[in-house]
């Protein structure tokens, strides 16, 4: 069965489905394939879903939240020592209003810290040789909080395990062998951003949001949201913004533009935004999963047919991400 076969349109969704990821770790291939079919229908119609039973411990989540609260309380001068425009390839700190992802807006009211793949070691000097290609550049780390690096890397590697399981499920959802993406994700191109959204309880200006309406750049994103604070919204086909509240024990998964290109728009990359209309600070962590940066992104053969011919030229994953980040930060 070709994945180019269209599903009935359900894109006027009013809520985000929840998928139990426990089956992804099952040794029975039939169980994994059944789960892949659930994901297939969600990605063809919604582009977003929650996952429960993802395997990341609560202690890991608590620790990474703790150190990020401490980090974002540091002075602006201290945080700007690692500003992303002074280090290679967008890693490090970005201050509020640094980016403006939605054309016509005045800026994105959040601050963030970006890292890429790194060995989880007690010694920050130990990093494996970079395979980032066009996006090459070692991580940079603040001096404070003292355990910021290890807490972030613990979460990074735990989420990496979830992401690799998802790649196998996505392959089966596309009528491909479960291992199809293995040789394309050997050297992880996953980038992680911890995010702090200041409160905007009385904001009347929709030209300044936490982050404006956009689609993500890479294959898919795994998002952790702080409990009890609503900010994320997804746009459905009726142009209605649907809330994606944090649910206990879940992560949010959404498709990115690389996968939309790769699947010839069979899978949807859904527009979303975030605005903290609460009276308290909001924290979240986004893990953006791509392929190895030298991989060509062009429509997969199971997603091309006479009814759905190839729509996109080939481009390497690294070059695509670099172009999108340059546009986001208005970099030369």
PASEBA-1860 file (N, C-alpha, C; in nm, 3 decimals):
! residues 332
1> XXXXXXXX> 0.085/-0.119/0.000/0.000/0.000/0.000/0.088/0.123/0.000 ~ 0.063/0.216/-0.091/0.142/0.338/-0.097/0.091/0.439/0.003 ~ 0.184/0.509/0.067/0.143/0.611/0.162/0.087/0.734/0.092 ~ 0.094/0.737/-0.043/0.038/0.851/-0.114/-0.114/0.848/-0.117 ~ -0.173/0.734/-0.075/-0.319/0.727/-0.068/-0.368/0.823/0.040 ~ -0.461/0.909/0.007/-0.509/1.011/0.098/-0.612/0.953/0.194 ~ -0.609/1.003/0.317/-0.709/0.967/0.417/-0.822/1.067/0.414 ~ -0.940/1.030/0.468/-1.048/1.127/0.478/-1.002/1.247/0.559
9> XXXXXXXX> -1.043/1.368/0.516/-0.996/1.489/0.582/-1.061/1.504/0.719 ~ -0.976/1.507/0.822/-1.024/1.530/0.958/-0.949/1.647/1.019 ~ -0.898/1.736/0.932/-0.807/1.839/0.980/-0.877/1.953/1.052 ~ -1.011/1.950/1.060/-1.083/2.046/1.143/-1.094/1.991/1.285 ~ -0.985/1.934/1.334/-0.982/1.872/1.466/-1.009/1.976/1.575 ~ -1.061/1.931/1.687/-1.090/2.019/1.800/-1.012/1.980/1.924 ~ -0.936/1.873/1.916/-0.852/1.831/2.029/-0.735/1.751/1.972 ~ -0.636/1.727/2.057/-0.515/1.656/2.015/-0.521/1.514/2.071
17> XXXXXXXX> -0.506/1.411/1.987/-0.517/1.272/2.034/-0.400/1.233/2.123 ~ -0.424/1.131/2.206/-0.321/1.073/2.294/-0.290/0.933/2.245 ~ -0.163/0.903/2.227/-0.120/0.770/2.183/-0.033/0.709/2.291 ~ -0.062/0.584/2.324/0.016/0.509/2.424/0.140/0.453/2.355 ~ 0.257/0.499/2.396/0.381/0.460/2.331/0.438/0.329/2.385 ~ 0.371/0.269/2.479/0.422/0.144/2.537/0.446/0.038/2.431 ~ 0.359/0.033/2.330/0.372/-0.066/2.223/0.499/-0.052/2.142 ~ 0.561/0.067/2.143/0.685/0.089/2.067/0.799/0.005/2.120
25> XXXXXXXX> 0.792/-0.034/2.247/0.898/-0.111/2.311/0.865/-0.260/2.315 ~ 0.753/-0.299/2.250/0.710/-0.438/2.247/0.792/-0.516/2.143 ~ 0.829/-0.639/2.176/0.908/-0.722/2.084/0.825/-0.776/1.968 ~ 0.693/-0.774/1.983/0.603/-0.825/1.879/0.587/-0.719/1.769 ~ 0.634/-0.750/1.649/0.627/-0.654/1.539/0.484/-0.615/1.507 ~ 0.389/-0.707/1.523/0.249/-0.676/1.493/0.197/-0.565/1.584 ~ 0.240/-0.565/1.708/0.201/-0.460/1.803/0.257/-0.326/1.758 ~ 0.383/-0.326/1.717/0.446/-0.201/1.671/0.379/-0.150/1.543
33> XXXXXXXX> 0.343/-0.242/1.454/0.278/-0.199/1.329/0.138/-0.142/1.355 ~ 0.069/-0.198/1.450/-0.063/-0.145/1.484/-0.050/-0.003/1.539 ~ 0.053/0.018/1.621/0.078/0.151/1.674/0.116/0.247/1.562 ~ 0.196/0.201/1.467/0.237/0.284/1.353/0.116/0.329/1.272 ~ 0.016/0.244/1.259/-0.103/0.283/1.185/-0.182/0.391/1.256 ~ -0.184/0.386/1.389/-0.248/0.495/1.464/-0.178/0.627/1.436 ~ -0.045/0.622/1.438/0.034/0.742/1.414/0.014/0.793/1.272 ~ 0.005/0.701/1.178/-0.017/0.738/1.037/-0.142/0.824/1.022
41> XXXXXXXX> -0.252/0.782/1.081/-0.377/0.856/1.066/-0.370/0.992/1.135 ~ -0.303/0.996/1.249/-0.289/1.124/1.319/-0.206/1.221/1.236 ~ -0.095/1.174/1.180/-0.007/1.263/1.104/-0.068/1.304/0.971 ~ -0.154/1.223/0.913/-0.219/1.262/0.788/-0.330/1.364/0.812 ~ -0.381/1.370/0.936/-0.499/1.453/0.962/-0.478/1.565/1.062 ~ -0.385/1.548/1.154/-0.367/1.647/1.261/-0.225/1.702/1.263 ~ -0.126/1.613/1.266/0.013/1.657/1.271/0.068/1.672/1.411 ~ -0.017/1.659/1.512/0.021/1.667/1.652/-0.041/1.552/1.729
49> XXXXXXXX> 0.031/1.500/1.828/-0.031/1.408/1.924/0.049/1.407/2.053 ~ -0.019/1.368/2.161/0.047/1.342/2.288/0.095/1.197/2.289 ~ 0.202/1.169/2.364/0.239/1.032/2.394/0.249/1.014/2.545 ~ 0.199/0.901/2.592/0.218/0.861/2.732/0.300/0.732/2.734 ~ 0.349/0.696/2.850/0.438/0.579/2.864/0.559/0.592/2.772 ~ 0.621/0.708/2.777/0.736/0.736/2.690/0.869/0.692/2.749 ~ 0.873/0.663/2.878/0.993/0.607/2.939/1.089/0.706/3.001 ~ 1.060/0.836/2.995/1.147/0.935/3.059/1.102/0.952/3.204
57> XXXXXXXX> 1.195/0.939/3.297/1.159/0.939/3.439/1.120/1.078/3.486 ~ 1.037/1.081/3.590/0.996/1.209/3.648/1.115/1.280/3.711 ~ 1.209/1.204/3.768/1.327/1.265/3.828/1.409/1.340/3.722 ~ 1.423/1.280/3.605/1.494/1.345/3.495/1.427/1.477/3.458 ~ 1.294/1.475/3.449/1.218/1.595/3.415/1.230/1.701/3.524 ~ 1.222/1.657/3.650/1.232/1.752/3.762/1.368/1.821/3.764 ~ 1.473/1.744/3.739/1.608/1.801/3.745/1.633/1.902/3.633 ~ 1.588/1.870/3.513/1.614/1.962/3.402/1.530/2.089/3.418
65> XXXXXXXX> 1.411/2.079/3.474/1.332/2.199/3.501/1.400/2.284/3.609 ~ 1.450/2.221/3.713/1.514/2.293/3.824/1.632/2.376/3.774 ~ 1.722/2.315/3.696/1.842/2.388/3.653/1.806/2.498/3.554 ~ 1.702/2.478/3.474/1.665/2.583/3.379/1.598/2.700/3.449 ~ 1.520/2.675/3.552/1.468/2.787/3.631/1.583/2.869/3.689 ~ 1.684/2.799/3.741/1.800/2.868/3.798/1.878/2.945/3.690 ~ 1.895/2.883/3.574/1.971/2.949/3.467/1.903/3.077/3.422 ~ 1.773/3.074/3.399/1.706/3.192/3.345/1.689/3.304/3.448
73> XXXXXXXX> 1.720/3.277/3.575/1.724/3.381/3.677/1.856/3.456/3.679 ~ 1.957/3.407/3.607/2.084/3.476/3.599/2.067/3.613/3.533 ~ 2.162/3.700/3.555/2.155/3.834/3.495/2.165/3.824/3.344 ~ 2.111/3.925/3.277/2.118/3.929/3.131/2.263/3.930/3.084 ~ 2.349/4.003/3.154/2.490/4.008/3.115/2.554/3.870/3.123 ~ 2.523/3.795/3.226/2.580/3.662/3.242/2.533/3.570/3.131 ~ 2.406/3.572/3.099/2.353/3.485/2.994/2.407/3.524/2.856 ~ 2.427/3.654/2.834/2.473/3.700/2.704/2.618/3.662/2.675
81> XXXXXXXX> 2.691/3.613/2.774/2.827/3.565/2.748/2.828/3.451/2.646 ~ 2.715/3.379/2.635/2.706/3.266/2.541/2.598/3.293/2.436 ~ 2.583/3.419/2.398/2.483/3.453/2.298/2.510/3.379/2.168 ~ 2.405/3.332/2.104/2.420/3.243/1.987/2.490/3.309/1.870 ~ 2.491/3.441/1.863/2.558/3.508/1.752/2.709/3.519/1.773 ~ 2.757/3.474/1.890/2.900/3.477/1.916/2.961/3.337/1.917 ~ 2.878/3.234/1.897/2.927/3.095/1.896/2.878/3.029/1.767 ~ 2.936/2.912/1.730/2.901/2.852/1.601/2.756/2.802/1.593
89> XXXXXXXX> 2.695/2.832/1.482/2.571/2.767/1.438/2.458/2.765/1.538 ~ 2.430/2.883/1.592/2.306/2.908/1.665/2.297/2.839/1.800 ~ 2.404/2.774/1.847/2.400/2.713/1.979/2.421/2.820/2.086 ~ 2.381/2.786/2.210/2.393/2.882/2.318/2.264/2.957/2.343 ~ 2.277/3.078/2.395/2.165/3.155/2.449/2.104/3.248/2.345 ~ 1.971/3.257/2.348/1.899/3.358/2.270/1.810/3.437/2.365 ~ 1.817/3.569/2.356/1.744/3.655/2.449/1.602/3.681/2.398 ~ 1.515/3.733/2.484/1.379/3.769/2.438/1.383/3.865/2.320
97> XXXXXXXX> 1.298/3.841/2.223/1.284/3.922/2.102/1.401/3.908/2.006 ~ 1.490/3.811/2.028/1.600/3.785/1.935/1.549/3.739/1.800 ~ 1.443/3.661/1.803/1.389/3.602/1.680/1.250/3.658/1.652 ~ 1.210/3.646/1.527/1.075/3.682/1.486/1.033/3.582/1.379 ~ 0.970/3.475/1.422/0.944/3.363/1.331/0.822/3.386/1.244 ~ 0.732/3.475/1.285/0.610/3.501/1.207/0.622/3.636/1.137 ~ 0.630/3.637/1.004/0.639/3.763/0.931/0.524/3.857/0.969 ~ 0.557/3.983/0.992/0.457/4.081/1.031/0.448/4.104/1.180
105> XXXXXXXX> 0.502/4.011/1.258/0.507/4.031/1.403/0.628/4.114/1.441 ~ 0.634/4.158/1.567/0.745/4.241/1.614/0.853/4.161/1.683 ~ 0.828/4.036/1.715/0.930/3.954/1.780/0.868/3.846/1.866 ~ 0.951/3.751/1.906/0.907/3.636/1.988/0.955/3.657/2.131 ~ 0.859/3.664/2.224/0.890/3.696/2.363/0.923/3.569/2.442 ~ 1.039/3.514/2.414/1.092/3.402/2.494/1.243/3.409/2.488 ~ 1.307/3.342/2.583/1.451/3.323/2.577/1.478/3.174/2.578 ~ 1.591/3.135/2.520/1.618/2.992/2.506/1.766/2.962/2.511
113> XXXXXXXX> 1.794/2.833/2.525/1.933/2.785/2.522/1.935/2.659/2.437 ~ 2.019/2.659/2.332/2.021/2.550/2.235/2.149/2.467/2.250 ~ 2.131/2.334/2.247/2.244/2.242/2.243/2.222/2.139/2.134 ~ 2.331/2.075/2.092/2.325/1.962/2.001/2.380/1.838/2.069 ~ 2.407/1.737/1.988/2.452/1.607/2.042/2.588/1.620/2.111 ~ 2.601/1.551/2.223/2.727/1.546/2.296/2.727/1.421/2.384 ~ 2.843/1.360/2.398/2.856/1.247/2.490/2.816/1.290/2.630 ~ 2.746/1.201/2.699/2.709/1.229/2.838/2.826/1.187/2.928
121> XXXXXXXX> 2.906/1.283/2.969/3.027/1.258/3.047/3.035/1.361/3.158 ~ 3.099/1.324/3.269/3.120/1.420/3.377/3.213/1.534/3.335 ~ 3.296/1.509/3.235/3.396/1.606/3.192/3.346/1.678/3.067 ~ 3.314/1.807/3.075/3.260/1.878/2.959/3.358/1.890/2.844 ~ 3.488/1.859/2.868/3.585/1.866/2.759/3.576/1.746/2.667 ~ 3.505/1.639/2.713/3.497/1.516/2.634/3.375/1.524/2.542 ~ 3.399/1.543/2.415/3.293/1.540/2.315/3.344/1.460/2.197 ~ 3.259/1.376/2.142/3.299/1.299/2.025/3.317/1.392/1.906
129> XXXXXXXX> 3.393/1.344/1.810/3.417/1.424/1.691/3.285/1.462/1.624 ~ 3.274/1.585/1.582/3.150/1.634/1.522/3.126/1.569/1.388 ~ 3.000/1.531/1.364/2.957/1.488/1.231/2.847/1.581/1.182 ~ 2.849/1.706/1.229/2.740/1.798/1.199/2.749/1.861/1.061 ~ 2.866/1.850/0.995/2.878/1.906/0.861/2.852/2.055/0.860 ~ 2.753/2.096/0.780/2.724/2.238/0.763/2.680/2.304/0.893 ~ 2.634/2.226/0.990/2.590/2.281/1.118/2.691/2.252/1.228 ~ 2.818/2.230/1.194/2.919/2.190/1.290/2.940/2.296/1.398
137> XXXXXXXX> 2.980/2.251/1.516/3.010/2.340/1.626/2.978/2.273/1.757 ~ 3.077/2.273/1.849/3.057/2.209/1.979/2.957/2.289/2.062 ~ 2.895/2.221/2.157/2.808/2.290/2.252/2.889/2.386/2.337 ~ 2.822/2.489/2.387/2.878/2.579/2.487/2.792/2.567/2.612 ~ 2.855/2.588/2.728/2.785/2.565/2.854/2.811/2.679/2.952 ~ 2.709/2.723/3.025/2.731/2.827/3.126/2.803/2.770/3.248 ~ 2.869/2.857/3.321/2.935/2.815/3.445/2.835/2.783/3.555 ~ 2.723/2.850/3.552/2.618/2.831/3.652/2.484/2.812/3.582
145> XXXXXXXX> 2.398/2.728/3.642/2.413/2.644/3.760/2.516/2.532/3.735 ~ 2.576/2.483/3.844/2.687/2.388/3.831/2.647/2.261/3.759 ~ 2.524/2.213/3.778/2.481/2.087/3.716/2.391/2.108/3.595 ~ 2.398/2.227/3.535/2.314/2.257/3.418/2.344/2.161/3.304 ~ 2.472/2.143/3.274/2.511/2.059/3.161/2.463/1.915/3.177 ~ 2.490/1.854/3.293/2.454/1.713/3.310/2.303/1.692/3.312 ~ 2.229/1.783/3.374/2.083/1.769/3.376/2.026/1.782/3.236 ~ 2.081/1.876/3.157/2.034/1.891/3.019/2.069/1.770/2.935
153> XXXXXXXX> 2.191/1.717/2.951/2.231/1.600/2.872/2.156/1.474/2.914 ~ 2.124/1.461/3.042/2.041/1.347/3.085/1.907/1.350/3.012 ~ 1.845/1.468/3.008/1.717/1.478/2.939/1.736/1.458/2.789 ~ 1.840/1.517/2.732/1.867/1.504/2.588/1.876/1.357/2.548 ~ 1.955/1.279/2.620/1.976/1.139/2.581/1.853/1.054/2.608 ~ 1.777/1.085/2.713/1.652/1.013/2.737/1.553/1.039/2.624 ~ 1.546/1.163/2.579/1.455/1.198/2.470/1.503/1.141/2.338 ~ 1.635/1.131/2.323/1.691/1.072/2.202/1.643/0.927/2.185
161> XXXXXXXX> 1.635/0.853/2.294/1.586/0.715/2.289/1.442/0.711/2.237 ~ 1.359/0.803/2.287/1.220/0.810/2.240/1.216/0.842/2.091 ~ 1.298/0.938/2.050/1.299/0.979/1.909/1.339/0.868/1.814 ~ 1.437/0.787/1.854/1.480/0.676/1.768/1.369/0.572/1.755 ~ 1.293/0.550/1.863/1.177/0.460/1.853/1.073/0.516/1.757 ~ 1.053/0.646/1.763/0.953/0.707/1.676/0.993/0.698/1.530 ~ 1.122/0.712/1.498/1.165/0.698/1.359/1.124/0.562/1.302 ~ 1.139/0.455/1.382/1.097/0.323/1.336/0.948/0.314/1.311
169> XXXXXXXX> 0.870/0.376/1.401/0.725/0.375/1.384/0.683/0.457/1.262 ~ 0.750/0.570/1.240/0.717/0.651/1.124/0.749/0.577/0.994 ~ 0.858/0.501/0.994/0.892/0.422/0.875/0.780/0.323/0.843 ~ 0.732/0.251/0.944/0.624/0.156/0.921/0.496/0.227/0.880 ~ 0.472/0.346/0.935/0.353/0.422/0.897/0.358/0.466/0.751 ~ 0.479/0.472/0.694/0.497/0.511/0.554/0.514/0.391/0.462 ~ 0.479/0.271/0.513/0.491/0.148/0.434/0.635/0.120/0.394 ~ 0.727/0.153/0.482/0.869/0.129/0.462/0.918/0.028/0.565
177> XXXXXXXX> 1.035/-0.035/0.542/1.091/-0.123/0.645/1.115/-0.044/0.774 ~ 1.099/-0.110/0.887/1.114/-0.043/1.016/1.251/0.022/1.032 ~ 1.351/-0.033/0.966/1.488/0.018/0.978/1.524/0.123/0.872 ~ 1.427/0.170/0.796/1.455/0.258/0.682/1.537/0.381/0.721 ~ 1.508/0.440/0.837/1.576/0.563/0.875/1.704/0.538/0.953 ~ 1.737/0.413/0.983/1.853/0.385/1.069/1.982/0.442/1.012 ~ 2.008/0.419/0.882/2.135/0.466/0.824/2.131/0.616/0.791 ~ 2.018/0.679/0.813/2.004/0.823/0.790/2.007/0.901/0.921
185> XXXXXXXX> 2.011/0.830/1.032/2.012/0.894/1.165/2.122/0.832/1.251 ~ 2.234/0.798/1.190/2.343/0.735/1.264/2.415/0.833/1.356 ~ 2.426/0.957/1.311/2.493/1.061/1.389/2.388/1.168/1.418 ~ 2.334/1.161/1.536/2.212/1.235/1.564/2.224/1.383/1.531 ~ 2.128/1.432/1.455/2.118/1.574/1.427/2.012/1.639/1.515 ~ 1.983/1.579/1.629/1.882/1.634/1.719/1.937/1.758/1.790 ~ 1.860/1.865/1.786/1.892/1.988/1.857/1.787/2.013/1.963 ~ 1.830/2.054/2.081/1.739/2.077/2.193/1.742/2.222/2.234
193> XXXXXXXX> 1.625/2.278/2.261/1.616/2.414/2.316/1.536/2.411/2.444 ~ 1.597/2.457/2.552/1.519/2.486/2.672/1.464/2.627/2.655 ~ 1.342/2.649/2.703/1.272/2.774/2.673/1.208/2.832/2.797 ~ 1.215/2.962/2.808/1.150/3.037/2.916/1.061/3.144/2.854 ~ 0.932/3.138/2.888/0.836/3.235/2.839/0.792/3.326/2.954 ~ 0.829/3.455/2.952/0.781/3.546/3.055/0.628/3.557/3.050 ~ 0.567/3.593/3.162/0.421/3.607/3.162/0.375/3.725/3.077 ~ 0.262/3.707/3.010/0.196/3.813/2.934/0.046/3.814/2.968
201> XXXXXXXX> 0.011/3.829/3.095/-0.130/3.810/3.132/-0.225/3.913/3.074 ~ -0.176/4.035/3.053/-0.264/4.143/3.006/-0.229/4.188/2.865 ~ -0.157/4.104/2.792/-0.112/4.144/2.660/-0.229/4.163/2.564 ~ -0.229/4.277/2.498/-0.333/4.306/2.400/-0.278/4.305/2.257 ~ -0.147/4.299/2.245/-0.081/4.309/2.115/-0.047/4.171/2.061 ~ -0.121/4.125/1.962/-0.094/3.994/1.903/0.029/3.995/1.814 ~ 0.094/4.110/1.799/0.217/4.116/1.721/0.339/4.075/1.804 ~ 0.319/4.055/1.934/0.425/4.004/2.021/0.369/3.884/2.096
209> XXXXXXXX> 0.409/3.764/2.052/0.367/3.641/2.117/0.491/3.575/2.177 ~ 0.468/3.469/2.257/0.582/3.393/2.308/0.666/3.340/2.193 ~ 0.597/3.281/2.096/0.655/3.250/1.965/0.540/3.253/1.865 ~ 0.561/3.322/1.754/0.455/3.341/1.658/0.419/3.215/1.582 ~ 0.316/3.224/1.502/0.266/3.110/1.425/0.374/3.060/1.329 ~ 0.398/2.929/1.330/0.506/2.873/1.249/0.489/2.722/1.238 ~ 0.567/2.662/1.151/0.588/2.518/1.150/0.734/2.492/1.183 ~ 0.763/2.375/1.240/0.901/2.343/1.279/0.983/2.302/1.157
217> XXXXXXXX> 1.116/2.314/1.168/1.203/2.297/1.052/1.233/2.150/1.021 ~ 1.247/2.068/1.124/1.310/1.937/1.107/1.205/1.828/1.083 ~ 1.240/1.703/1.113/1.146/1.593/1.086/1.030/1.593/1.185 ~ 1.064/1.597/1.313/0.959/1.603/1.415/1.018/1.662/1.542 ~ 0.929/1.705/1.630/0.967/1.767/1.756/0.905/1.690/1.871 ~ 0.982/1.672/1.977/0.930/1.620/2.104/0.932/1.735/2.203 ~ 0.816/1.771/2.254/0.802/1.886/2.343/0.758/1.843/2.481 ~ 0.835/1.886/2.582/0.789/1.875/2.721/0.737/2.012/2.764
225> XXXXXXXX> 0.619/2.012/2.829/0.558/2.135/2.878/0.547/2.133/3.029 ~ 0.574/2.246/3.090/0.557/2.258/3.234/0.411/2.239/3.272 ~ 0.387/2.164/3.380/0.251/2.130/3.422/0.172/2.255/3.461 ~ 0.044/2.255/3.426/-0.049/2.354/3.477/-0.048/2.489/3.408 ~ 0.030/2.505/3.300/0.041/2.636/3.235/0.010/2.621/3.087 ~ -0.105/2.668/3.044/-0.145/2.659/2.904/-0.079/2.771/2.824 ~ -0.019/2.734/2.708/0.038/2.835/2.618/0.035/2.790/2.473 ~ 0.055/2.660/2.448/0.066/2.609/2.312/-0.071/2.597/2.245
233> XXXXXXXX> -0.077/2.640/2.118/-0.199/2.627/2.038/-0.164/2.577/1.898 ~ -0.256/2.502/1.839/-0.240/2.445/1.705/-0.354/2.494/1.617 ~ -0.324/2.526/1.492/-0.424/2.580/1.400/-0.486/2.467/1.319 ~ -0.618/2.458/1.321/-0.685/2.356/1.239/-0.729/2.415/1.105 ~ -0.791/2.333/1.022/-0.823/2.376/0.885/-0.934/2.480/0.880 ~ -1.007/2.500/0.990/-1.108/2.606/0.998/-1.050/2.735/1.052 ~ -0.915/2.739/1.059/-0.843/2.857/1.110/-0.880/2.888/1.255 ~ -0.904/2.782/1.331/-0.931/2.794/1.474/-0.807/2.749/1.552
241> XXXXXXXX> -0.774/2.825/1.657/-0.661/2.788/1.742/-0.710/2.692/1.851 ~ -0.650/2.573/1.853/-0.688/2.468/1.946/-0.582/2.457/2.056 ~ -0.623/2.467/2.181/-0.529/2.458/2.292/-0.467/2.318/2.302 ~ -0.340/2.316/2.337/-0.269/2.190/2.363/-0.215/2.198/2.506 ~ -0.302/2.178/2.605/-0.259/2.194/2.745/-0.163/2.084/2.788 ~ -0.075/2.113/2.883/0.013/2.007/2.935/-0.070/1.903/3.010 ~ -0.053/1.776/2.975/-0.122/1.666/3.042/-0.019/1.587/3.122 ~ -0.052/1.549/3.246/0.044/1.477/3.330/0.097/1.351/3.262
249> XXXXXXXX> 0.229/1.332/3.266/0.290/1.210/3.215/0.301/1.202/3.064 ~ 0.281/1.314/2.994/0.284/1.310/2.848/0.391/1.403/2.791 ~ 0.426/1.375/2.667/0.502/1.464/2.582/0.416/1.495/2.460 ~ 0.447/1.604/2.390/0.377/1.638/2.267/0.471/1.612/2.150 ~ 0.420/1.545/2.046/0.496/1.516/1.925/0.431/1.590/1.809 ~ 0.511/1.662/1.732/0.455/1.722/1.611/0.551/1.708/1.494 ~ 0.491/1.699/1.377/0.566/1.683/1.254/0.630/1.815/1.213 ~ 0.748/1.806/1.151/0.815/1.924/1.099/0.821/1.925/0.948
257> XXXXXXXX> 0.872/2.034/0.894/0.870/2.056/0.750/0.958/1.958/0.672 ~ 1.068/1.911/0.732/1.149/1.812/0.661/1.070/1.686/0.632 ~ 0.992/1.640/0.730/0.912/1.520/0.707/0.798/1.548/0.609 ~ 0.741/1.667/0.614/0.638/1.702/0.516/0.696/1.698/0.375 ~ 0.818/1.753/0.358/0.885/1.746/0.228/0.916/1.602/0.191 ~ 0.970/1.527/0.286/1.012/1.389/0.261/0.893/1.302/0.222 ~ 0.777/1.328/0.284/0.658/1.248/0.255/0.570/1.312/0.148 ~ 0.624/1.416/0.081/0.551/1.477/-0.031/0.417/1.532/0.014
265> XXXXXXXX> 0.414/1.585/0.138/0.295/1.645/0.200/0.186/1.543/0.235 ~ 0.219/1.415/0.234/0.122/1.316/0.283/0.104/1.334/0.433 ~ 0.216/1.351/0.506/0.210/1.385/0.647/0.207/1.537/0.661 ~ 0.135/1.585/0.761/0.112/1.728/0.774/0.208/1.792/0.873 ~ 0.259/1.909/0.835/0.335/1.994/0.925/0.240/2.106/0.968 ~ 0.196/2.103/1.092/0.084/2.186/1.135/0.133/2.316/1.200 ~ 0.068/2.426/1.165/0.101/2.557/1.221/0.065/2.561/1.369 ~ 0.155/2.617/1.449/0.130/2.629/1.592/0.198/2.755/1.645
273> XXXXXXXX> 0.163/2.794/1.767/0.220/2.912/1.831/0.213/2.891/1.982 ~ 0.277/2.980/2.057/0.270/2.975/2.203/0.269/3.117/2.256 ~ 0.182/3.139/2.354/0.177/3.268/2.421/0.137/3.244/2.566 ~ 0.218/3.294/2.658/0.197/3.271/2.800/0.106/3.380/2.857 ~ -0.025/3.361/2.847/-0.122/3.457/2.898/-0.150/3.435/3.046 ~ -0.053/3.381/3.115/-0.066/3.353/3.258/0.015/3.457/3.336 ~ -0.003/3.457/3.466/0.066/3.553/3.551/0.198/3.498/3.605 ~ 0.239/3.382/3.556/0.362/3.317/3.603/0.450/3.281/3.483
281> XXXXXXXX> 0.579/3.259/3.511/0.671/3.216/3.407/0.636/3.076/3.359 ~ 0.665/3.050/3.233/0.641/2.917/3.175/0.772/2.864/3.118 ~ 0.796/2.733/3.138/0.915/2.667/3.088/0.873/2.547/3.002 ~ 0.949/2.525/2.898/0.927/2.406/2.814/1.061/2.366/2.754 ~ 1.066/2.245/2.697/1.187/2.197/2.631/1.146/2.132/2.500 ~ 1.204/2.181/2.392/1.175/2.127/2.259/1.298/2.053/2.207 ~ 1.277/1.931/2.161/1.383/1.850/2.100/1.347/1.832/1.953 ~ 1.430/1.887/1.866/1.402/1.887/1.722/1.483/1.775/1.657
289> XXXXXXXX> 1.414/1.677/1.599/1.480/1.562/1.540/1.489/1.576/1.389 ~ 1.612/1.572/1.340/1.635/1.567/1.198/1.708/1.439/1.161 ~ 1.760/1.438/1.041/1.845/1.327/0.998/1.989/1.374/1.003 ~ 2.082/1.285/0.974/2.221/1.327/0.957/2.224/1.438/0.853 ~ 2.308/1.538/0.875/2.299/1.659/0.797/2.336/1.641/0.650 ~ 2.409/1.534/0.615/2.445/1.515/0.474/2.336/1.441/0.395 ~ 2.228/1.396/0.462/2.122/1.320/0.395/2.041/1.411/0.303 ~ 2.015/1.362/0.181/1.928/1.435/0.089/1.782/1.416/0.129
297> XXXXXXXX> 1.711/1.527/0.137/1.568/1.524/0.165/1.495/1.542/0.032 ~ 1.434/1.435/-0.017/1.353/1.440/-0.138/1.240/1.340/-0.120 ~ 1.129/1.356/-0.192/1.011/1.273/-0.168/1.042/1.123/-0.170 ~ 0.996/1.053/-0.067/1.014/0.908/-0.054/0.927/0.837/-0.158 ~ 0.980/0.728/-0.212/0.913/0.662/-0.324/0.772/0.615/-0.291 ~ 0.745/0.578/-0.166/0.610/0.532/-0.131/0.511/0.646/-0.122 ~ 0.560/0.770/-0.128/0.474/0.887/-0.115/0.455/0.961/-0.248 ~ 0.501/0.900/-0.355/0.489/0.960/-0.488/0.405/0.870/-0.577
305> XXXXXXXX> 0.313/0.929/-0.648/0.227/0.853/-0.739/0.181/0.947/-0.851 ~ 0.107/0.893/-0.947/0.055/0.978/-1.054/-0.043/1.081/-0.998 ~ -0.114/1.046/-0.892/-0.208/1.138/-0.829/-0.136/1.239/-0.738 ~ -0.016/1.202/-0.690/0.059/1.289/-0.598/0.206/1.293/-0.641 ~ 0.234/1.359/-0.754/0.372/1.362/-0.805/0.464/1.438/-0.710 ~ 0.594/1.414/-0.723/0.693/1.478/-0.637/0.683/1.630/-0.647 ~ 0.682/1.696/-0.532/0.662/1.841/-0.526/0.789/1.920/-0.494 ~ 0.891/1.853/-0.439/1.006/1.925/-0.385/1.137/1.877/-0.445
313> XXXXXXXX> 1.229/1.969/-0.474/1.363/1.928/-0.516/1.442/1.880/-0.395 ~ 1.548/1.805/-0.421/1.632/1.754/-0.313/1.713/1.868/-0.251 ~ 1.735/1.858/-0.120/1.823/1.948/-0.048/1.879/1.871/0.071 ~ 2.004/1.897/0.107/2.058/1.826/0.223/1.991/1.879/0.350 ~ 1.977/1.790/0.447/1.909/1.826/0.571/1.979/1.941/0.642 ~ 2.113/1.938/0.645/2.186/2.043/0.713/2.169/2.178/0.650 ~ 2.173/2.182/0.518/2.157/2.309/0.448/2.017/2.364/0.467 ~ 1.917/2.276/0.468/1.779/2.320/0.488/1.761/2.384/0.626
321> XXXXXXXX> 1.812/2.317/0.730/1.800/2.371/0.865/1.876/2.502/0.878 ~ 1.996/2.509/0.820/2.075/2.631/0.827/2.001/2.748/0.764 ~ 1.939/2.725/0.649/1.865/2.831/0.582/1.748/2.879/0.667 ~ 1.678/2.786/0.730/1.562/2.824/0.810/1.603/2.899/0.937 ~ 1.712/2.858/1.000/1.759/2.928/1.119/1.809/3.068/1.084 ~ 1.876/3.082/0.970/1.921/3.214/0.927/1.802/3.308/0.908 ~ 1.696/3.257/0.847/1.576/3.338/0.826/1.512/3.376/0.960 ~ 1.509/3.282/1.053/1.446/3.304/1.183/1.517/3.415/1.260
329> XXXX> 1.651/3.414/1.256/1.730/3.510/1.332/1.780/3.626/1.246 ~ 1.734/3.634/1.122/1.776/3.742/1.031/1.926/3.752/1.021 ~ 1.991/3.633/1.008/2.137/3.628/1.004/2.184/3.639/0.861 ~ 2.304/3.691/0.843/2.363/3.699/0.710/2.438/3.573/0.680
END
